Amino acid sequence: MDLRYAIDDILKSQEYSDKHSIKEETIHTETSEVWLGPNKSYAAYCENREINSILLIKADHIGDFVLSVDSFMIIRQSFPDAALTLLCGPWNKPLAASLGIFDQIETVDFFADRADANQPHFDTKLVNHVRGLQFELAIDFRVDPDTRIILDYITARYKCGYESGACKSRLTIAMPKRELCNVDNLSFHQRLSLLNLAHCVVDFFQENVAVSIAFRELAATPSGIDLAFRGGRPMVCIQPFSGRTIKNWPFENFVKLVDWLCKEMNVAVLVLGTKADLENWESISRIPLSPHIKSMIGKTSLMEAISIVAASDLYIGNDTGLTHLAARMDIATIALFAGINSTELFAPHGRQVTLIKAPVACSPCGITNSKDCTHDQICMRSINLEFVKMEVMAKLERYVESPRERGWRNGLPKTVPDRPAQRRAQRQ
């Protein structure tokens, strides 16, 4: 059976309808929020915070400790300047000290010294000696859930490990538990599972420099597109389309936003889109006419579009490839996200990205075609235009300069250097 038809059959089935149908009165409308993720984890993920103190927890036995050493090495190499503390079983302290990885080693009698002995009852006094210590990051390197309770008694800004109901702390990174059906799969080997956690933590808190350099070199390629229309104004690049119409913010909102940006914020606006967008959207003709508004819909290649985005001071778009590129190039980005998927799975990564979504009850739905949505794309219709304007103003003030500095409003003389141009020069 064709996979597309199989998915359509699932979406139209009564079972799917019963599971995902939401009473209309429970769906909130006209609500918008800047999405930060659970425990504000998305903010930490995007900002790539510097980590200066780390606690690694490995309270179990010698064999388990040996299987964890690769992961300890990864953390040490990735955070060479961080103070690294280990909390382990007392029987592992001499071995841990001989490795030369840790700056400090503490012990905890969480388990009996023999694996076949009864596990002692956990007493909070066991961790009193570390409760007064302050860490920026704590990682429990045990796949099984039992030691996760230790994290409840540790003071750390970020706590990571495999997901577990054994602790009350909300983990910044909670790796999914392995399923019993996969126990005969070597990819779930204990050593590889812990390496998976270590690499995930490192990649969460540190930007991949090689990827960033590659995108910056890509952005430095001249587009050959004439941007003289901006006339010295800050330029906002807008992509009002995506590969799925169900992910698109209502086009009339983009039209109003473009008009407001040009008339009220005195910025230049360049609108991007593919040839398919030009052919399929009759409403494109409603984009306001102005010397400082330029439509390049259907007129650029992907590489030209990337160069244009790199030259902009602010990018606004739906969940689409260009939005991810803008965010990754550290362009000030506002991403408008639909509710069809869990945001944690596809949120763009970048130091200057703001993700806006509407917390509607029917999300995530997994629907890929707008005709199958029984709520008329309420997740996108509920993203309020005025809310988006407020975030746009915050971005322009923060990343472009204030009106008095730039002199691009009220006819004030320009008194400061063109910082966006300086940032682009640095990226190049």
N, C-alpha and C positions, 0 to 999 in steps of 0.2 A: 504493500500500500504506500502511496506517495505520502511522505512525512507531513507535507503541508495540509493534505486532506485529513490526516489522522489528528493533527492539532485542531483543525476546524471542528472536527467531530467532538473532540473533548470539550472545546469551548461552548458548543451548543448543547451538550448533554445536560440532563436534569441534575445529575450528581454535581457537576461543576457549578451549575446555577444555584443549587441549594447551599453549596459551600461558600460561594463568593458573593451571593446577593446580599445587599445591605439595604435595610429599610431607609427610605428617602429622608425621614426625619432625623436619622442619626448622622447624616453627612453634613459636615460644616461647610458653609459657603463663605466666599469673600474673606478667607483667612490666608495669611502668608507668613512665612517665617524664614529667617536665615538659618539654614540647617548646619548644626555643629556636630552632629553625630552623638551617640550615647556617651555620656560622661565627657562631652566636648572633645571626643577623640579625633574628629575630623580636623578640628583646628590644630591639634598637635601634629597630625599627619601632614598637613599642608605647610606648617611653619617650620618643620624639621628642627625642633628645639635641641639646643646643646645639652648633653647629658654629662654631668660632672661626678655623680656618685651613684653607684649601682650595687644592689644586693642580689646575689645569686643564691637560691635556696635549693639544696640537694641533700635531703635529710636521710636518704635510704642507704642501702648497703653497698659493699665494695664493687660488685659487678655492675650495679646500676651507675655508680659513680664513674667507673671506667668508660662506660658507654656515653657519658655526658661530657667527657673531656674535650672532644672535638667542638662541642657547642661553647664551652668555656673559652676555648682558644679564639673562636669567631668573635665573641663579645670583647675579649681583650684586644684583639687586633683592630676591631672596628671602633673601639672607644679607648685609644691608647693613653689619653690623658685623664681618664676618669678614675676615681678611687674605687677599686673593686673589692667588695667584701663577700666572703663565702660563708654561708650558714650550712653546716653539714653534720652528719653523725660523728661522734668523737673518734670512732675507729678509722675514719677517713682523714683526719686532720694531718697526720704525718705525711701521707701520700699527697695531699693537697698542697702542703707547704713545699714539698720537694719539686713541684711543677714550676714554681716561680711565677705563677699567673696572678695570684691574689695579693692585694696590699694588706688585707686583714682577714683572719679566719676565726669564726665563732662556731661553737658547737651546740647541738640541741639533741636531747634524748627522746626524739619523737617515736622511734622504733626501738624494739629490743635489739640487743647486740647480735642475736642469732635470728635469721629470717624465719625459722620454724617455731620460735617462741611467741607467746601471746603478745600482741601489741599493747603497750601500756596506755592507760587512759590519758588523753591529752589534758595537760594542766597549763594554764596561761603562765604560770611561774617559769615554765621551761624557756620562755622567750623574753623574760624580764630584762636580761642583759642586752638585748638589742632593741627593746621597745623605745628606749630614749634616743636612739640614733636616727638621723634624718637622711633619707635617700631620695633622689629624684626618680629612680627607676628600680623596681624590684621584680625579679623573674623567678617563678617556681618551676624548676626543671624536673618535674615529675609528671608523667602522663596520667597516672592514676590520680583520682581526685582527693585522696585523703589529706595530703599535706597542704592543700590550698587554704585550709583554715589558718595557717600561720600568717598569711597575708593580712588577715583581719587585725593582727596585732603588730603590724609593721607600718611605720610612717613613711610613705612614699607617694610622690605626686602621680606616678604611673605604676600600675601593677599589671603584670602579664603572666600568662600561663595557659594551660589547657582548660577549657570551660569546665565548670564544676558547680554543683549545688552545695559543696562543702564549705563555702565561704560566703559572707555577706558582701564583701567588697566587689564593686563593679570593675571588671578587668578592662583596661584600655585595649589590650589584645587578648582575646579569648579564642584560642585555637579549637576547632571542632574536635570532639571526641572521636576516637576510632571506633568503627563498628565491628562487632564480633565476626561478621561474615568476611572481614578482610584480614583476619589474623594469619592466614596462610600466604599473605602478600608481602614480599620483602620490602616494598616501599613503605610499609607500616612498621618496619623494624625500629626498635627503641632508639637506636643511635640516629637513624634518619628522621624519626619523628621529632627528636629534640633538636636536631640541626634545622629542621623546618621551622620550629619555634624561634631559634636563634636568628636565622636569616630574616624571618618575618619582622622581628623586633628591630634588627639593624636597618632594614629597608624602610621601616615605618618612621624611624627617627632621623635617618640620614638620606639626603638626596643622592641619587646616582649621578655622579659628576660627569661620567662619560656620555650619558644620555643628554644631560643638560647642555654640554658643549656641542653635541651633534645638532641639537635643535637651534642653538644660537647661531651656529655657522650656517644652518639652513636659512634662518631668518635674515642673515646679513646679505643674502643674495639679492641684488637689485631687481625689483619687479618690472621696471620699465613703465609702470603706470603713473600717469601724471597726477600728482596730488596737490597741484597748485591751487585747486579750488578751496582748500582749507584756509587760505589767506592768513596764515599765522595763528589761526585758532587751534585749540586742542582738537584732535580728531577722535571721534567715537566710531568704531566699526561694529556694524550690526549684521547678524546672520539670523533672519527670522524663520528659517526653514530647518528641516532635518530629513533624514531618510525615511521617517515614519511620521505621518501627519498627526498621529495620536500623541506625539511628543511635542507638538508645536503650541506655543502660547498663541492665543487668538491674534490673527494678523492685524485686526483693527487696533489692538493695543500697541503693537509695534508702530503703526502709522501715527498714533497719538504721541507715542514716545519720541519718534523722530521729529515731529513738529515742535514738541516742547523743548527738545534738546537744542534745536536750531534757534528758536525764537526767545526762549527764556534763559537758557544756559549759554547761549552764544558760542556754541561749538560747531565744528564741521562734522557732518555725518556721512559715512560711506556705507552703503548697503550691499551685502554680498549674497550670492546664491548661484546655483548651477543652471545649466541650460534647461534641465528638466523643470526647475522651479519657474523659469521664465515662461515655459510652455504651459504649465499646469495652473498658474495662478493669475487669473484675469484681474484680480484685485490689486496687482502690483501697480497699476496705473494710479492708484490712490495715494501713493507715496507723495508727500508734499513737494512742491516745486520751490527751489531756492538756490541761489548761487553757491550756497555752502552745503547743499545736499547732493550727493552723487550716487547714482545707482549703477553698480557693476554686476548686476544679476545676469548670469549667463555670459559674461564677457571676460572671465578670467579662467586660467588653468588653476589646478590645485596649488602649484608652486607659487604662482603669482598671488593667489589669495593669501597664502601663508606670509609672503613678504609684506603685503598690505596690512595684515593683522599685526605683524611685528613693528610696523611704523606707526601704529595707533597708540593713543594714550589710554583708551578704554575699549574693551570688547564686551558685547552683550549678545548672548545666543542661547538657543535651546540645547538639549542634550544631543550633540552631534560632534563629528570628528574635529571640526575647526575649533569648537569650544575647548576640547581637550588639548589641542595644540596651543591655543592662546594661553591657557592656564599653565601648561608646562614650560612655555617660553617666558614665564613670569610677567606677562602682560596683565595689567589690572583687568580682571574678568568677572562678569556677572553671569552665572549659569542658571538658567530657568529649567527646573527638572520636573518631569512628569512623574506620576505615581505608578507606572506600569511595572517597574522593578524596584527591588530594595535599593535604596540610595547607596548603601554601603558597598554594593557590588560595582557601581559604575561612576561614582563621584570623581570629578576631575582632580588631578593633583597639581598644585602650584602654590606658591607663596603669597599670591595676591588674588586668589579666587574667592568669591562669595557665592555660595549656592543657595538659591531661593526655591522653596517648594511650598505646597499647601498640604497640611497634615489631614487629609481626608480619610474617612474610615474604610473606604474600599481599596486602599493602597497597601501593599502592592497587589496588582491583579493579574499580571502576566499577559494581559491582552495586547496584541501587537497591531491590530487593525481597528481603526476608529469606528468602523461600522458595527463592531462587536461590543462596543462600550455602551452599556445601558444607562449610563449617567451623564452622557453628553460631554465627556472629557472634563468632568468637574475638577479634576486635580490641576489642570492647567487654567481653566476659567477662574478658579478661585485665587490665583496669584494676582493680587491687587495691583493695579497700575500705579496708584499713589505710593504704595509700599516700595515698588521697584524704583520710582523716582527718588525716594529718600536714600536708597542704597546707591543710586547713581551719583547723587550729590555728594555723598560721603566719599565715594571713590574719586570723584573729580577734585574735591578739596584736598584729599590726602595725597594723591599721586600726581596731580597736575599743577598744583599750587593754588593758593587762595586768590580770589578776584583782585585783591589789592596788590599781591605779588606779581601776578601775571599781567595785569592790566587788560585782560580780555573781556572785562565787563565794565560798564559805566564810563568808558572812555578814559580810564586812568592810565597814566604813563607806565610803561614797562620798567620795572626797577630791579628785576632779578634775572639771572641767567636762565636759559631754556633747559630746565632739568630733565624733561623727558628726552630731549635730544642727547643730553649727556649720558643718560641711562642706556640709550640705544648704542652710543659710541662705545660704552664699556662692554656691552654684550658682544659687540663686533670684535 
